[in-house]
Amino acid sequence: MLNITYRQTSNLTNFEVLLYHKKNILLALFLLGAYISLQAQSNKINMKIRFLPDEKKLNIQQNLTYYNHSQDTLREIYFHDWNHAFSHKNTALGKRFVENYSKKFYFAPEKDRGFTKIYSLNEQTKTLKWERINDDDIIKVHLDKPLLPNERIQIDLYYAIVIPHARFTSYGVDKEVYNLRYWYLTPAVYDEQWQLMHHLDMDDLYEAPTDFELYIEMPKDMILDSNLNIKQGSEGQYLLSGKNTKDIQILISQEDTFNHFKTDYTEVVTNLNNIELNKEVKKDLLARQLNYLDKQLGPYTHDILWVNKTSYDKNPLYGMNQLPSFLRPFSDSFEWDMRMFKTLTGNYLDQSLYYHTRKDRWLRDAIQTYLMIQYIDTYYPEVNLIGKLSDIWGLRSYQMAKHRFNERYQLLYQYTTRSNNDQSLITPSDSLTNFNRLIFSKFKGGLSLRYLNQYLKDSTVSRGIKAYFQSSANYSSDFFIDFLNKNATKDVHWFYDELIASDKNINYKLRKIKKTNDSITLCLLDQYDSKIPVQLTQFDKDSIIKRQFIESTTLKTKLQFPIEETKKWVINQELTLPESNYRDNTIKTNGGLFNKSLKIKLLRDLESSQHYQLFLEPKIDYNLYDGLILATSIKNKTFIPKNFEFSIKPAYGTKNNSINGSVKFTYHKYLDNEIINSYRLGFVGSHYHYKPELSYLNIIPYAQVFFRKKNLRSVKNSVLGINYAHVRKEIPLDELIRDKDKYQILNLQYSFQNPELINRFSFKSNLEFGSKYSKVFADMRWKKLAHNNQLFGVRLFMGTFLYNQTASDFFSFGVNRPNDYSFTNNYYGRSEDTGIFSQQIIIGEGGFIAEMPVKYANNWLGTIQTNISLWRWIELYTDVGWVKNHQVPITFIHDKGIRLNFVEDYLEIYFPIHSTNGWEVSEANYQEKIRFVFKADFNSLYNFVRRGFF
């Protein structure tokens, strides 16, 4: 507010009065202009940089002009120094790597880590006090005097950065290529409070638009590229400049890998050249992309649009980049167009929008995905999900061959929501799982915008995106939501409440209630009370009669229609609303329970809403008594998980020409509950041989309750379960059935796991009841990775019988390997006492490697096992234990040896050295004492490998 004091004018002439007021008006305009000019001033950063590649170092003299555009008085200024996030393994970045199950940084040598060394930090000639927050990548600078609103300060910094290796975040140095991003000190954004954020390898530093001028000296034989304007002076000298920009990237190498494309809109500079394509074709595609973005968003205001290949590699077009080049089902032009458009659009938005990169990231990602969906609809509407593979005989009848490329967004939405891994879009991006941050949240946001656009049937969404993009004052996502609510011709509050801010599933169902001669009454079920308008389409055979949106839905909305023409009703027929299930969206006039045909396919496919599906999946297994087991699994499991899944696996054993097999039925239900995440009901059964010519049959119904995690990024999980095993063993004809040949076992279980990379802990406890015994036992494991990558592990087992009236050791605790009387462990020769198959072990119960004088415990058993790594996968193990049998004193046992831990729990080899028996290595038959762990469970191995992403 400008305050102008007027003097009395009663004694002045009219001309004097007019002249006086004119002067005041001009003064007011001048002051107002000065105020606006100050508010419009960008921060300024000038740098003189000397690049020393031999030391992997930049010496930097930096001058910052910082403007306080807030209404608060600032007594300190914070800087982001993300290069220093690499200085030690306990920074926020180092901890995030560990969360993501990556050891590459935690055990990296010091020479590969980067850091920042600050030599001086001054205001003119005054040295300012500064400190690092928690010795990390945020610096607090104490000002000598308060910085008032609308004032500015100049700060001079002299510092050096040592560049980290690029293998950590893809930015840094690798083989004399210096790919630099987030390398300089930049002031944090002040918006009512300081917006501070640690480097978490998410490429999302929140910076204020700044005017940059950089003078760089470097070796003459190296080439520099940047997203700033470049002027080259004498050899090895460059002047870089940019107005109102941020996120300064530089790439220095000995060869120029960037192509320059001058278009009518801006110059595109890119090294995204991994697909061979004519340069003129690329230029034409770029011109089309920029023309599209100009119309959808508005003009790009910078001279250069820099597209670094690293940006694409870190955030690729998932589903396209996983295939090797010889299997790519898409044309080179389509694939390059998609890769470039995705990356270029992201950079177009990031360099133009001034938004909070963690709080409001969802809108930027939603717009990027929405534009990509619209771009594909415009230029590639006929491209299939699997491209040219859909034309191959044998594949074209599969459901995946019938989906368009854009339908991958809905398919992935179903995959995520059915696993209860959805997070609301307004969740700060640093709290999202990696899968949700990189893929799902983007897809959900884009789908939500597309659905809103379909519902409104006008340009409101497009106008809102353009208004948000061109806003110079407010890049908060609230601006966009307010625009929609104010300008939409219908009530669209559900868009934010139910699609953006909510993490609950969305699913609508159609049910037939009543049919008369002239009408039919349907029930529209809103399973999760979403209150989202849903489109209903009426068909006469394959012809569309009418489309309408059903609004103001309740949990059960009754709909009545004349039956004259309509033969079929479908909700969400175009699959634009992101539902968790599309299979229950159709009702036919004459449809009944079996109104869908059955389709049987080899291997697996996507879901079909028009068919019941069965899949045949060949399997090959082996055990000593059945020989090679040739099986075919008959299942209903698609690529997208279902609540109810089954697998029936008849098998043929080649060794004894026997018919065997297994069955598995599960029902997994996810809940919106503060404590319980889901429950699972089911039963498994199997019939194979456990001895030559002798088979077993086990049937195990079970129930499990999975408790909710503190947050989805947490790896901790706890499960409570119960199962009731029914076992029947075949015995020789000349023997009588004993308790150990036909029995039932009730087992109550609780398990807790915290499988972190550095500190791993698990605890499992069981309470078990048989007809003549009851016992309780627990297994606790702790593993620690030391700073030098040395592994130390401890396993404790304690079990005791509450009562035991059995006549044999069949149900006793096993000292060496567990008595697998439930037949749930995958032993290849479970009854063998000699030979290679007797040497297979599964670590459980006693878990001793060397064969002990006492093999079982029918009273109680306690063991302690330790292992410590010596070099890579070579470890030293030591076991001690106490065994108590009825009417026998406590027996102390021990052993030690070498363990080759190739893949933990999947492939291990044990070489016992010394034990209670003496020196094992001195025995003549030592090769028979070697033990091994081998687990050919590829599903479990896949889950092990993918840790940190899901």
ROMARZA-648228 format. One line per 4 residues: number of its first residue (from 1); for each residue x, y, z of C-alpha. Coordinates in steps of 0.25 Angstrom, whole numbers. Layout:
N
NUM> X Y Z; ...
***
This chain:
950
1> 0 0 0; 6 14 -4; 3 25 5; 2 39 -1
5> 0 52 7; -8 63 1; -6 77 5; -18 87 5
9> -21 93 -8; -33 103 -5; -24 115 -8; -18 109 -21
13> -23 112 -36; -30 101 -43; -17 100 -52; -8 98 -39
17> -18 88 -33; -17 80 -46; -2 81 -47; -1 77 -32
21> -10 65 -34; -2 61 -47; 11 61 -39; 5 52 -28
25> -1 43 -38; 12 41 -45; 20 39 -32; 10 28 -28
29> 11 22 -42; 26 22 -41; 26 16 -27; 16 6 -31
33> 25 2 -43; 37 1 -34; 30 -8 -24; 25 -17 -35
37> 39 -17 -42; 45 -21 -29; 35 -32 -27; 38 -37 -41
41> 53 -37 -39; 59 -51 -40; 70 -56 -31; 83 -55 -39
45> 95 -64 -38; 108 -61 -45; 119 -72 -44; 134 -73 -48
49> 137 -88 -49; 150 -95 -52; 149 -109 -55; 160 -119 -51
53> 157 -133 -57; 169 -139 -51; 164 -136 -37; 149 -138 -41
57> 147 -124 -36; 141 -111 -38; 146 -98 -32; 135 -88 -31
61> 134 -73 -28; 119 -70 -27; 112 -57 -25; 97 -58 -21
65> 87 -46 -21; 76 -51 -13; 62 -43 -12; 53 -45 0
69> 40 -45 -7; 32 -50 5; 25 -41 15; 34 -47 26
73> 47 -42 32; 58 -52 29; 69 -54 39; 76 -66 32
77> 76 -72 18; 77 -86 15; 84 -93 4; 83 -106 -3
81> 96 -113 -5; 92 -126 -11; 106 -129 -16; 109 -131 -1
85> 99 -142 0; 109 -151 -5; 119 -148 6; 116 -160 15
89> 107 -172 16; 98 -166 27; 92 -154 19; 78 -155 16
93> 82 -159 2; 90 -170 7; 79 -175 16; 69 -175 4
97> 79 -184 -4; 78 -194 7; 63 -193 8; 63 -196 -7
101> 72 -209 -5; 83 -203 -12; 97 -205 -6; 105 -197 -17
105> 106 -185 -8; 107 -190 6; 120 -198 2; 125 -189 -8
109> 140 -185 -6; 143 -171 -1; 149 -167 -15; 135 -169 -22
113> 128 -160 -12; 126 -145 -15; 126 -134 -5; 126 -119 -4
117> 137 -111 3; 133 -97 6; 145 -87 8; 138 -74 10
121> 124 -69 11; 123 -53 12; 113 -42 11; 123 -31 4
125> 134 -31 14; 127 -38 26; 129 -52 28; 115 -59 31
129> 113 -70 41; 108 -83 35; 106 -98 39; 101 -111 32
133> 88 -117 37; 91 -130 43; 104 -130 35; 96 -132 22
137> 92 -125 9; 85 -113 15; 93 -100 20; 88 -90 29
141> 94 -76 28; 92 -66 39; 91 -52 34; 98 -40 40
145> 86 -32 40; 71 -36 37; 67 -36 23; 54 -28 22
149> 42 -30 12; 46 -25 -2; 60 -24 1; 72 -31 -5
153> 85 -36 0; 98 -40 -8; 106 -52 -3; 119 -56 -8
157> 123 -71 -7; 136 -78 -10; 135 -93 -10; 140 -106 -17
161> 132 -118 -21; 137 -132 -23; 129 -139 -33; 123 -153 -28
165> 123 -165 -37; 111 -166 -47; 107 -180 -43; 99 -175 -30
169> 89 -165 -37; 93 -166 -52; 99 -152 -50; 113 -149 -47
173> 126 -155 -53; 128 -168 -61; 139 -171 -71; 143 -156 -73
177> 128 -152 -75; 124 -141 -65; 108 -141 -65; 105 -130 -55
181> 92 -127 -48; 89 -121 -34; 104 -118 -33; 104 -103 -29
185> 99 -96 -16; 85 -90 -18; 77 -83 -8; 64 -90 -3
189> 51 -85 -6; 44 -77 5; 29 -78 5; 23 -74 18
193> 34 -84 23; 47 -89 17; 44 -101 8; 56 -110 11
197> 58 -123 5; 69 -134 5; 74 -140 -8; 67 -154 -9
201> 71 -157 -24; 57 -152 -28; 62 -141 -38; 53 -131 -31
205> 60 -119 -25; 51 -108 -22; 58 -96 -27; 53 -81 -30
209> 55 -76 -44; 68 -69 -45; 77 -61 -55; 90 -69 -57
213> 103 -65 -63; 114 -75 -62; 129 -73 -67; 136 -87 -68
217> 150 -90 -71; 153 -105 -74; 163 -113 -82; 164 -110 -97
221> 161 -124 -102; 148 -125 -95; 134 -121 -100; 123 -114 -91
225> 108 -115 -93; 97 -109 -84; 83 -105 -84; 88 -91 -83
229> 91 -82 -95; 106 -84 -98; 116 -75 -104; 130 -80 -106
233> 142 -71 -104; 156 -75 -106; 159 -90 -105; 154 -96 -92
237> 146 -84 -88; 131 -83 -88; 121 -73 -84; 107 -79 -80
241> 95 -70 -77; 80 -72 -75; 69 -63 -70; 58 -67 -60
245> 62 -82 -61; 66 -93 -51; 72 -107 -50; 85 -104 -57
249> 91 -116 -64; 104 -117 -71; 111 -129 -78; 126 -129 -81
253> 132 -140 -89; 143 -142 -100; 132 -143 -111; 120 -136 -114
257> 108 -146 -113; 97 -135 -114; 89 -132 -127; 83 -118 -129
261> 69 -116 -135; 65 -102 -138; 50 -101 -139; 40 -90 -140
265> 37 -91 -125; 51 -93 -119; 64 -100 -120; 64 -115 -116
269> 77 -120 -111; 77 -135 -108; 86 -147 -107; 74 -157 -107
273> 80 -164 -119; 79 -179 -115; 69 -182 -126; 75 -180 -140
277> 66 -171 -148; 68 -161 -159; 71 -147 -154; 60 -140 -163
281> 50 -150 -157; 54 -146 -143; 53 -132 -146; 39 -133 -152
285> 34 -141 -140; 40 -131 -131; 33 -120 -139; 20 -127 -137
289> 22 -129 -122; 25 -115 -120; 13 -110 -128; 5 -119 -120
293> 10 -114 -106; 9 -100 -111; -6 -102 -113; -8 -110 -101
297> 0 -102 -91; 5 -89 -97; 19 -84 -102; 32 -89 -97
301> 39 -76 -92; 53 -81 -92; 63 -81 -103; 67 -96 -101
305> 59 -108 -98; 70 -118 -93; 67 -133 -93; 77 -141 -86
309> 77 -156 -89; 79 -158 -74; 66 -152 -71; 59 -163 -79
313> 68 -174 -74; 64 -171 -60; 49 -170 -63; 47 -178 -76
317> 34 -182 -83; 31 -194 -75; 27 -206 -83; 35 -201 -95
321> 49 -201 -89; 49 -214 -83; 50 -222 -97; 63 -224 -104
325> 65 -217 -117; 62 -230 -126; 49 -232 -119; 43 -218 -120
329> 29 -219 -125; 28 -204 -129; 34 -196 -141; 46 -188 -138
333> 39 -175 -141; 28 -178 -131; 37 -182 -120; 46 -170 -122
337> 34 -161 -123; 29 -167 -110; 42 -166 -102; 45 -152 -107
341> 31 -147 -105; 30 -152 -90; 44 -146 -87; 42 -134 -94
345> 29 -131 -88; 34 -133 -74; 45 -123 -77; 35 -113 -84
349> 27 -113 -71; 39 -113 -61; 46 -101 -67; 33 -93 -68
353> 25 -96 -55; 29 -91 -42; 23 -102 -33; 26 -109 -20
357> 33 -121 -26; 29 -131 -15; 15 -125 -10; 10 -122 -24
361> 17 -132 -32; 5 -140 -35; -1 -129 -44; 11 -128 -52
365> 12 -143 -54; -3 -143 -57; -2 -133 -67; 10 -140 -74
369> 2 -153 -74; -11 -147 -79; -4 -140 -90; 3 -153 -94
373> -10 -160 -94; -16 -149 -103; -4 -149 -112; -5 -164 -115
377> -20 -163 -117; -18 -152 -127; -6 -158 -135; -6 -173 -131
381> -20 -177 -128; -18 -191 -134; -5 -195 -128; -7 -208 -120
385> -2 -210 -106; 8 -221 -111; 10 -214 -124; 13 -223 -136
389> 13 -235 -127; -2 -235 -128; -1 -239 -143; 6 -252 -140
393> -3 -264 -141; -5 -270 -127; -4 -257 -120; -14 -249 -127
397> -25 -257 -120; -20 -253 -107; -27 -242 -99; -14 -234 -98
401> -13 -233 -113; -27 -226 -113; -23 -215 -104; -19 -201 -110
405> -6 -195 -105; -13 -185 -96; -21 -196 -89; -8 -199 -81
409> -11 -188 -72; -24 -195 -67; -17 -208 -66; -6 -204 -57
413> -17 -196 -49; -24 -209 -47; -11 -217 -43; -7 -207 -32
417> -21 -204 -26; -24 -219 -25; -11 -221 -17; -16 -210 -8
421> -3 -202 -11; -10 -189 -15; -6 -176 -9; -14 -163 -11
425> -8 -153 -21; -6 -142 -11; 3 -151 -3; 17 -144 -3
429> 25 -150 -14; 36 -154 -4; 26 -162 4; 22 -170 -8
433> 27 -184 -11; 37 -184 -23; 26 -191 -32; 16 -181 -29
437> 25 -169 -30; 31 -174 -44; 19 -181 -50; 5 -182 -43
441> 2 -168 -38; 6 -162 -51; -4 -172 -58; -15 -170 -48
445> -14 -155 -49; -14 -155 -65; -26 -164 -65; -33 -155 -55
449> -31 -143 -64; -36 -151 -76; -48 -156 -69; -52 -142 -64
453> -50 -137 -78; -60 -148 -84; -70 -145 -73; -70 -130 -76
457> -70 -131 -91; -64 -117 -93; -51 -110 -92; -51 -107 -77
461> -39 -117 -74; -31 -112 -85; -33 -97 -81; -30 -101 -67
465> -17 -107 -71; -13 -95 -80; -17 -85 -69; -9 -93 -59
469> 3 -93 -68; 2 -78 -72; 0 -74 -58; 11 -65 -53
473> 7 -63 -39; 1 -77 -34; 7 -90 -38; 0 -97 -26
477> -9 -109 -30; -20 -102 -22; -20 -92 -33; -24 -102 -43
481> -34 -109 -34; -41 -95 -32; -41 -93 -47; -48 -106 -49
485> -59 -103 -38; -61 -89 -43; -62 -91 -58; -68 -105 -59
489> -82 -106 -64; -85 -117 -54; -81 -120 -40; -67 -126 -40
493> -63 -126 -26; -63 -141 -26; -51 -140 -36; -42 -135 -24
497> -49 -142 -13; -50 -156 -19; -39 -157 -29; -28 -148 -25
501> -28 -148 -10; -34 -162 -7; -26 -175 -7; -39 -184 -7
505> -42 -193 -18; -53 -190 -29; -62 -200 -34; -76 -200 -39
509> -84 -213 -42; -97 -215 -50; -107 -225 -45; -121 -229 -50
513> -132 -228 -40; -145 -230 -48; -150 -233 -62; -164 -231 -67
517> -170 -232 -81; -167 -217 -83; -156 -212 -74; -144 -217 -67
521> -139 -212 -53; -124 -211 -51; -116 -208 -38; -103 -200 -40
525> -94 -203 -28; -84 -193 -23; -75 -203 -16; -66 -193 -9
529> -76 -181 -8; -68 -173 -18; -79 -163 -22; -73 -162 -36
533> -82 -160 -48; -81 -173 -56; -85 -174 -71; -95 -184 -75
537> -96 -189 -89; -108 -196 -95; -106 -206 -107; -115 -213 -117
541> -106 -225 -120; -93 -217 -124; -99 -204 -127; -99 -193 -117
545> -113 -187 -114; -110 -177 -103; -99 -172 -94; -102 -164 -81
549> -95 -161 -68; -102 -166 -56; -99 -156 -45; -102 -155 -30
553> -100 -170 -28; -102 -176 -15; -97 -190 -10; -109 -196 -18
557> -116 -188 -29; -128 -194 -36; -129 -192 -51; -141 -195 -59
561> -142 -196 -74; -152 -200 -85; -148 -214 -90; -152 -211 -105
565> -138 -209 -112; -127 -210 -101; -120 -224 -101; -108 -220 -92
569> -104 -209 -82; -89 -206 -79; -84 -196 -69; -71 -190 -72
573> -71 -196 -86; -59 -188 -91; -51 -192 -79; -48 -177 -76
577> -51 -177 -61; -40 -184 -54; -47 -196 -47; -41 -207 -40
581> -50 -217 -47; -56 -217 -61; -62 -231 -61; -75 -228 -54
585> -79 -216 -62; -88 -223 -72; -102 -228 -72; -110 -234 -83
589> -125 -235 -85; -125 -250 -86; -112 -253 -78; -111 -262 -67
593> -100 -268 -58; -93 -274 -70; -95 -263 -80; -80 -263 -83
597> -73 -273 -91; -61 -280 -87; -47 -278 -92; -35 -287 -90
601> -21 -281 -93; -7 -286 -92; 1 -278 -81; -5 -265 -76
605> -13 -253 -82; -20 -241 -78; -34 -241 -72; -46 -242 -81
609> -59 -236 -77; -66 -244 -88; -61 -258 -84; -58 -268 -73
613> -43 -271 -74; -34 -283 -71; -19 -284 -74; -11 -296 -76
617> 3 -294 -71; 13 -306 -73; 22 -309 -61; 34 -318 -59
621> 39 -322 -46; 47 -333 -39; 48 -342 -27; 56 -355 -25
625> 43 -364 -24; 34 -358 -35; 46 -355 -44; 44 -344 -54
629> 30 -338 -51; 23 -334 -64; 11 -325 -60; 1 -315 -65
633> -5 -304 -56; -19 -301 -59; -21 -287 -53; -30 -275 -54
637> -19 -265 -50; -16 -254 -60; -6 -243 -60; -14 -235 -51
641> -17 -241 -37; -31 -245 -33; -38 -248 -20; -40 -262 -23
645> -30 -270 -30; -28 -285 -32; -18 -295 -38; -20 -309 -41
649> -7 -317 -45; -9 -331 -49; 5 -337 -51; 12 -350 -57
653> 24 -356 -50; 33 -362 -60; 40 -371 -50; 28 -379 -46
657> 18 -376 -56; 9 -370 -45; -1 -359 -46; 1 -348 -35
661> -1 -333 -34; -5 -322 -25; -17 -312 -23; -17 -298 -18
665> -29 -289 -15; -28 -275 -9; -37 -264 -6; -30 -251 -2
669> -38 -239 3; -32 -225 5; -39 -216 15; -40 -202 19
673> -36 -204 33; -27 -196 42; -21 -209 48; -23 -220 38
677> -19 -219 23; -24 -232 18; -28 -246 21; -26 -259 13
681> -34 -271 13; -30 -284 5; -25 -298 5; -14 -305 -2
685> -13 -320 -4; -2 -329 -11; 0 -344 -14; 14 -349 -17
689> 23 -360 -13; 32 -359 0; 38 -372 -2; 40 -382 -13
693> 26 -387 -16; 20 -380 -4; 12 -367 -6; 6 -356 3
697> -6 -348 3; -7 -335 10; -19 -325 11; -17 -312 18
701> -28 -301 20; -22 -288 26; -26 -274 29; -16 -262 30
705> -18 -248 35; -8 -237 30; -6 -225 39; -5 -211 33
709> 9 -205 31; 12 -192 37; 13 -187 23; 15 -193 9
713> 29 -190 9; 32 -198 21; 37 -212 19; 32 -217 32
717> 21 -227 32; 14 -236 42; 4 -248 40; -5 -256 49
721> -9 -269 43; -15 -283 46; -15 -296 38; -20 -310 40
725> -12 -320 33; -19 -334 29; -8 -344 25; -9 -358 20
729> 3 -366 17; 3 -379 9; 10 -390 16; 15 -404 12
733> 4 -415 12; 10 -423 23; 10 -411 33; -1 -406 42
737> -5 -391 42; 2 -383 53; 0 -369 59; 11 -364 49
741> 4 -370 37; -10 -363 38; -11 -350 46; -16 -336 48
745> -8 -324 53; -14 -310 57; -4 -299 56; -5 -285 61
749> 6 -275 56; 11 -261 57; 22 -255 49; 29 -242 49
753> 39 -238 38; 47 -225 36; 56 -229 24; 64 -216 23
757> 77 -217 16; 87 -213 27; 79 -218 39; 70 -230 37
761> 61 -236 47; 51 -247 47; 43 -254 58; 33 -266 56
765> 26 -273 67; 17 -286 66; 7 -293 76; 5 -307 70
769> -5 -317 74; -6 -332 70; -14 -343 75; -3 -347 85
773> 6 -335 87; 6 -320 88; 18 -311 86; 22 -297 85
777> 35 -292 78; 41 -279 72; 51 -275 62; 58 -262 63
781> 68 -257 53; 77 -244 52; 87 -240 42; 95 -228 41
785> 104 -222 30; 116 -215 35; 122 -203 29; 132 -211 22
789> 122 -220 16; 124 -231 26; 112 -239 29; 109 -244 43
793> 97 -252 46; 91 -259 58; 79 -269 59; 73 -273 72
797> 63 -285 73; 56 -290 85; 45 -300 85; 38 -308 96
801> 27 -319 97; 16 -315 106; 12 -330 106; 17 -342 98
805> 11 -355 98; 16 -360 85; 24 -373 83; 34 -369 73
809> 42 -356 69; 34 -354 57; 28 -341 63; 41 -337 71
813> 49 -325 69; 60 -328 58; 74 -325 62; 80 -325 48
817> 68 -322 39; 53 -321 43; 43 -333 42; 35 -328 31
821> 22 -336 35; 13 -326 28; 20 -328 15; 22 -313 12
825> 37 -313 10; 42 -316 -4; 52 -327 -1; 56 -335 -13
829> 59 -347 -5; 52 -345 8; 54 -360 13; 69 -362 9
833> 79 -365 19; 91 -366 10; 95 -360 -4; 94 -346 -9
837> 79 -344 -6; 82 -347 8; 91 -335 8; 80 -325 5
841> 76 -317 17; 66 -306 20; 70 -298 32; 60 -299 42
845> 58 -304 57; 72 -308 61; 78 -305 48; 92 -312 51
849> 100 -315 39; 109 -327 44; 101 -339 48; 100 -339 63
853> 101 -352 72; 87 -348 77; 77 -345 65; 64 -342 72
857> 59 -335 84; 46 -340 90; 46 -330 102; 52 -317 98
861> 63 -311 89; 71 -298 89; 81 -294 79; 89 -282 75
865> 95 -281 61; 105 -270 56; 111 -267 43; 121 -256 39
869> 126 -253 25; 141 -255 22; 141 -250 8; 130 -247 -2
873> 121 -260 -1; 130 -268 8; 126 -269 22; 130 -275 35
877> 118 -282 43; 118 -286 57; 106 -294 64; 104 -297 79
881> 92 -304 85; 86 -311 97; 77 -324 95; 68 -329 105
885> 61 -343 103; 52 -350 114; 60 -357 124; 73 -353 118
889> 82 -342 123; 84 -329 115; 93 -331 104; 102 -320 99
893> 106 -320 84; 114 -311 75; 119 -310 61; 127 -300 52
897> 131 -299 37; 131 -291 24; 118 -286 17; 118 -282 3
901> 106 -273 2; 103 -270 -13; 89 -266 -12; 84 -267 3
905> 73 -277 5; 73 -281 -9; 87 -286 -12; 97 -289 -1
909> 108 -300 2; 113 -303 16; 126 -310 19; 127 -315 33
913> 141 -314 40; 139 -317 54; 128 -322 63; 124 -330 75
917> 129 -342 67; 143 -336 66; 150 -332 53; 140 -334 42
921> 150 -331 31; 159 -343 35; 148 -353 32; 150 -362 20
925> 136 -360 15; 136 -345 17; 129 -342 4; 117 -348 10
929> 117 -338 21; 116 -326 12; 102 -320 12; 95 -311 2
933> 83 -302 1; 76 -301 -12; 62 -295 -14; 57 -294 -29
937> 45 -285 -25; 46 -274 -36; 34 -266 -31; 41 -264 -18
941> 54 -261 -24; 47 -250 -33; 41 -244 -20; 55 -244 -14
945> 61 -237 -26; 50 -226 -28; 51 -222 -13; 52 -206 -12
949> 43 -204 -24; 30 -209 -19
***
